Amino acid sequence: MKKSLDRTIHLDNIGEYMLVDTERNFVVLGERFNASLEQIAEYLD
């Protein structure tokens, strides 16, 4: 899971979180840093 470090919000960075499969280097959820912690927890359950 990665947190957006950008302080400005724009189309490619909404300012929340991204879930990444590190073995495949693939974004699983929140490709524009638009996933909330609740969405990530729900996905992982």
MIROFI-281665 format. One record per residue (C-alpha): x, y, z. Coordinates in steps of 0.05 Angstrom, whole numbers, plus 32768, in hexadecimal, padded with zeros to 4 digits. Example, Ala and Ser with C-alpha at 12.3 -4.5 7.8 and 13.67 -1.06 7.14 Angstrom:
80F67FA6809C81117FEB808F
***
This chain:
800080008000801A80457FEE800280888007800280C37FD8803A80F37FEA802381297FBB800481647FDF7FDE817C7FA27FA181577F897F9B814E7F3E7F7D811C7F0D7FB380E77F167FBB80EF7F617F7C80F57F8C7FA580F57FCC7F9280B37FEE7FAF806D7FE67FC680397FB37FCA7FEE7FBD80037FCE7F9680147F847F89805F7F8A7F93806E7F457F74804F7F5A7F32805A7FA57F39800F7FAE7F2A7FDE7FDF7F477FA47FB87F667F797FF17F807F7C803D7F7D7FA580477F3F7F9D80937F477FA980927F927F5E80927F997F5280577FC87F3E806380107F578039804A7F11801B80507F11800680077F567FE5800F7F407FC0804E7F017FA8802B7F297F8F7FEF7F5A7F69801C7F227F468043
***
